[in-house]
C-alpha cells in the first residue's frame, strides 16, 4: 500500500491507515517537543495530543501533498507553544539567570554553545531545531512554523550569523 492510499484511507476514518501514517512521525515529533519544552513528560503529552488532534481533525489531511509529516509536526509545535504560554512563569524564571550571566560577562556561558542557544529567542531555537536537529527541509520547516520558505532561509542565515562569533570563540578557546 502506497503513502497516497494510506493518507486517503486515514482521512476517510481508517484507524489502521491513520496509525500507519502517524507511527513514523512519533519520534521526530517527540524530539521536537522535547527541544521546545525541555521536559520528557510534557513532550510525551504534546505528542499524545498531536495524535488525538490529528485523529479528530483527520479530514484536514491533504493526500495530494504526499505526506502528513509537516501537518503532524505543526500540531505538536502548536501544542508546545500552548504549553509554553501556560507555563510562562517558568520561561521568565529561566531567562533571569541567563540575562544575569550575560550582564556579568560570564565567559564560560558565552563559550558554551548550549548557553548561546538558550539565549536565542524561542522562535529562533525552534527554527534551528527543526532544520538542523530534525533535518527537515526548508519547505517543511516553513509549513510547521507557518511562514514562507524564503523567510525560513533568511531567518536561518540571520540566526547562524548571530551565533557565528560565539562558535568562533569556542573554536579559538579549545
DOPA-508603 format. One record per residue (C-alpha): x, z, y; chain; residue in three letters. Coordinates in nm, 4 decimals, always signed. Example, Ala and Ser with C-alpha at 12.3 -4.5 7.8 and 13.67 -1.06 7.14 Angstrom:
DOPA-508603
R/east/up/north/cadena/residuo
R/+1.2300/+0.7800/-0.4500/A/ALA
R/+1.3670/+0.7140/-0.1060/A/SER
end
This chain:
DOPA-508603
R/east/up/north/cadena/residuo
R/+0.0000/+0.0000/+0.0000/A/UNK
R/+0.1485/-0.1003/+0.3374/A/UNK
R/+0.1569/+0.1023/+0.6613/A/UNK
R/-0.1149/-0.1018/+0.8308/A/UNK
R/-0.3543/-0.0429/+0.5411/A/UNK
R/-0.2770/+0.3304/+0.5444/A/UNK
R/-0.3381/+0.3510/+0.9191/A/UNK
R/-0.6710/+0.1700/+0.8896/A/UNK
R/-0.7836/+0.3865/+0.5989/A/UNK
R/-0.6724/+0.7061/+0.7751/A/UNK
R/-0.8612/+0.6040/+1.0864/A/UNK
R/-1.1666/+0.5465/+0.8695/A/UNK
R/-1.1508/+0.9005/+0.7292/A/UNK
R/-0.9494/+0.8608/+0.4082/A/UNK
R/-0.7831/+1.2012/+0.3728/A/UNK
R/-0.5122/+1.0836/+0.1321/A/UNK
R/-0.4159/+0.7978/+0.3641/A/UNK
R/-0.4042/+1.0409/+0.6570/A/UNK
R/-0.1773/+1.2750/+0.4613/A/UNK
R/+0.0461/+0.9803/+0.3740/A/UNK
R/+0.0952/+0.8885/+0.7406/A/UNK
R/+0.1354/+1.2453/+0.8677/A/UNK
R/+0.3788/+1.3617/+0.5964/A/UNK
R/+0.6869/+1.1701/+0.7242/A/UNK
R/+0.6197/+1.2901/+1.0796/A/UNK
R/+0.6150/+1.6618/+0.9982/A/UNK
R/+0.9936/+1.7176/+1.0032/A/UNK
R/+1.0596/+1.5291/+1.3296/A/UNK
R/+0.7558/+1.6993/+1.4844/A/UNK
R/+0.8850/+2.0399/+1.3751/A/UNK
R/+1.2316/+1.9694/+1.5176/A/UNK
R/+1.0744/+1.8596/+1.8455/A/UNK
R/+0.8513/+2.1670/+1.8609/A/UNK
R/+1.1415/+2.3965/+1.7762/A/UNK
R/+1.3511/+2.2419/+2.0523/A/UNK
R/+1.0676/+2.2719/+2.3014/A/UNK
R/+0.9550/+2.6232/+2.2094/A/UNK
R/+1.2654/+2.7841/+2.0638/A/UNK
R/+1.0735/+2.9854/+1.8039/A/UNK
R/+1.0112/+2.8891/+1.4423/A/UNK
R/+0.6660/+3.0419/+1.4187/A/UNK
R/+0.5477/+2.8785/+1.7389/A/UNK
R/+0.6951/+2.5451/+1.6256/A/UNK
R/+0.5124/+2.5700/+1.2918/A/UNK
R/+0.1880/+2.6478/+1.4752/A/UNK
R/+0.2349/+2.3452/+1.7023/A/UNK
R/+0.2898/+2.1151/+1.4034/A/UNK
R/-0.0144/+2.2573/+1.2288/A/UNK
R/-0.2199/+2.1954/+1.5436/A/UNK
R/-0.0801/+1.8412/+1.5554/A/UNK
R/-0.2118/+1.7747/+1.2055/A/UNK
R/-0.5514/+1.9303/+1.2787/A/UNK
R/-0.5976/+1.7485/+1.6084/A/UNK
R/-0.4715/+1.4288/+1.4513/A/UNK
R/-0.7366/+1.4557/+1.1817/A/UNK
R/-1.0109/+1.5434/+1.4312/A/UNK
R/-0.9168/+1.2513/+1.6560/A/UNK
R/-0.8152/+1.0057/+1.3838/A/UNK
R/-1.0413/+0.7449/+1.5428/A/UNK
R/-0.7703/+0.7163/+1.8122/A/UNK
R/-0.5127/+0.5937/+1.5603/A/UNK
R/-0.4178/+0.2394/+1.6566/A/UNK
R/-0.3287/+0.0488/+1.3378/A/UNK
R/-0.2265/-0.2555/+1.5416/A/UNK
R/+0.0810/-0.0614/+1.6626/A/UNK
R/+0.2071/-0.0404/+1.3045/A/UNK
R/+0.2909/+0.3298/+1.3219/A/UNK
R/+0.1276/+0.6552/+1.4263/A/UNK
R/+0.4558/+0.8455/+1.4741/A/UNK
R/+0.4592/+0.8315/+1.8575/A/UNK
R/+0.0941/+0.9377/+1.8647/A/UNK
R/+0.1603/+1.2403/+1.6434/A/UNK
R/+0.4744/+1.3337/+1.8390/A/UNK
R/+0.2785/+1.3105/+2.1640/A/UNK
R/+0.0208/+1.5501/+2.0192/A/UNK
R/+0.2874/+1.8023/+1.9188/A/UNK
R/+0.4645/+1.7654/+2.2555/A/UNK
R/+0.1356/+1.8349/+2.4335/A/UNK
R/+0.0747/+2.1369/+2.2109/A/UNK
R/+0.4191/+2.2674/+2.3022/A/UNK
R/+0.3553/+2.2123/+2.6729/A/UNK
R/+0.0291/+2.4055/+2.6488/A/UNK
R/+0.2050/+2.6867/+2.4634/A/UNK
R/+0.4774/+2.6971/+2.7270/A/UNK
R/+0.2159/+2.7232/+3.0011/A/UNK
R/+0.0559/+3.0116/+2.8129/A/UNK
R/+0.3955/+3.1815/+2.7907/A/UNK
R/+0.5160/+3.1030/+3.1429/A/UNK
R/+0.6337/+3.4598/+3.1904/A/UNK
R/+0.8930/+3.4148/+2.9160/A/UNK
R/+1.0257/+3.0982/+3.0792/A/UNK
R/+1.0632/+3.2891/+3.4057/A/UNK
R/+1.2384/+3.5740/+3.2270/A/UNK
R/+1.4849/+3.3369/+3.0561/A/UNK
R/+1.5567/+3.1456/+3.3761/A/UNK
R/+1.6786/+3.4518/+3.5682/A/UNK
R/+1.9953/+3.5227/+3.3643/A/UNK
R/+2.0895/+3.1537/+3.3752/A/UNK
R/+2.0455/+3.1409/+3.7519/A/UNK
R/+2.2443/+3.4627/+3.7872/A/UNK
R/+2.5256/+3.3268/+3.5696/A/UNK
R/+2.5436/+3.0091/+3.7763/A/UNK
R/+2.5378/+3.2071/+4.1013/A/UNK
R/+2.8176/+3.4354/+3.9814/A/UNK
R/+3.0265/+3.1334/+3.8841/A/UNK
R/+3.0348/+3.2283/+3.5169/A/UNK
R/+3.2883/+2.9706/+3.3959/A/UNK
R/+3.2118/+3.0305/+3.0275/A/UNK
R/+2.8431/+2.9475/+3.0811/A/UNK
R/+2.9422/+2.6388/+3.2789/A/UNK
R/+3.1690/+2.5163/+3.0000/A/UNK
R/+2.9236/+2.5729/+2.7202/A/UNK
R/+2.7092/+2.2668/+2.6566/A/UNK
R/+2.4210/+2.4789/+2.5366/A/UNK
R/+2.4127/+2.6655/+2.8634/A/UNK
R/+2.4426/+2.3391/+3.0540/A/UNK
R/+2.1406/+2.2043/+2.8674/A/UNK
R/+1.9433/+2.5239/+2.9231/A/UNK
R/+1.9986/+2.4863/+3.2963/A/UNK
R/+1.8376/+2.1435/+3.2963/A/UNK
R/+1.4713/+2.1209/+3.3872/A/UNK
R/+1.2413/+2.1433/+3.0873/A/UNK
R/+1.1365/+1.7768/+3.1107/A/UNK
R/+1.4996/+1.6638/+3.1001/A/UNK
R/+1.5706/+1.8751/+2.7905/A/UNK
R/+1.2613/+1.7285/+2.6238/A/UNK
R/+1.3777/+1.3753/+2.7062/A/UNK
R/+1.7291/+1.4360/+2.5707/A/UNK
R/+1.5941/+1.5937/+2.2523/A/UNK
R/+1.3567/+1.3075/+2.1774/A/UNK
R/+1.6193/+1.0422/+2.2418/A/UNK
R/+1.9415/+1.1947/+2.1102/A/UNK
R/+1.8332/+1.4535/+1.8522/A/UNK
R/+1.5250/+1.2868/+1.7038/A/UNK
R/+1.6873/+0.9469/+1.7630/A/UNK
R/+1.3648/+0.7893/+1.8869/A/UNK
R/+1.3890/+0.4507/+2.0569/A/UNK
R/+1.3206/+0.4500/+2.4322/A/UNK
R/+0.9795/+0.2889/+2.3750/A/UNK
R/+0.8663/+0.5755/+2.1500/A/UNK
R/+1.0094/+0.8364/+2.3880/A/UNK
R/+0.8043/+0.6708/+2.6632/A/UNK
R/+0.4876/+0.6964/+2.4530/A/UNK
R/+0.5491/+1.0616/+2.3649/A/UNK
R/+0.6213/+1.1685/+2.7222/A/UNK
R/+0.3675/+0.9347/+2.8799/A/UNK
R/+0.5959/+0.7334/+3.1081/A/UNK
R/+0.7234/+0.3749/+3.1182/A/UNK
R/+1.0255/+0.2621/+2.9158/A/UNK
R/+1.2175/+0.1844/+3.2347/A/UNK
R/+1.1569/+0.5392/+3.3569/A/UNK
R/+1.2916/+0.6762/+3.0269/A/UNK
R/+1.6101/+0.4742/+3.0658/A/UNK
R/+1.6663/+0.5687/+3.4288/A/UNK
R/+1.5963/+0.9386/+3.3623/A/UNK
R/+1.8352/+0.9331/+3.0653/A/UNK
R/+2.1018/+0.7826/+3.2888/A/UNK
R/+2.0461/+1.0391/+3.5672/A/UNK
R/+2.0436/+1.3352/+3.3277/A/UNK
R/+2.3566/+1.2272/+3.1409/A/UNK
R/+2.5330/+1.1630/+3.4729/A/UNK
R/+2.4387/+1.5153/+3.5818/A/UNK
R/+2.5793/+1.6556/+3.2559/A/UNK
R/+2.8962/+1.4437/+3.2596/A/UNK
R/+3.1044/+1.6750/+3.4853/A/UNK
R/+3.0227/+1.9720/+3.2624/A/UNK
R/+3.1133/+1.7789/+2.9489/A/UNK
R/+3.4394/+1.6574/+3.1010/A/UNK
R/+3.5215/+2.0167/+3.1953/A/UNK
R/+3.4676/+2.1183/+2.8341/A/UNK
R/+3.6993/+1.8406/+2.7121/A/UNK
R/+3.9770/+1.9453/+2.9528/A/UNK
R/+3.9393/+2.3151/+2.8706/A/UNK
R/+3.9893/+2.2596/+2.4995/A/UNK
end
